[in-house]
Amino acid sequence: MKWLQWTPDRNGTVGVVLALIVLVSVFAFLVTYFPDFQQRSASAGFGADWECTAQPKGDPICVKKPGR
């Protein structure tokens, strides 16, 4: 199994480190800007006349939309 053998040289090490930095950065961006994508659109069972906003910690905050 020759393909599993890797002798780390300077270019390979730098490449692996840069790839890890990019992956961690993309993951941090996604977690920061889209923490609960599915829960943001959830109405929490109140109906169409309520607008609920998910919070990072705790329950969502729901406000009733004003009537016409």
Secondary structure, DSSP 8 states (H G I E B T S, - for coil): -GGG-----HHHHHHHHHHHHHHHHHHHHHHHH-TTHHHHT--TTS-TTEEEE--SSSS-EEEE----
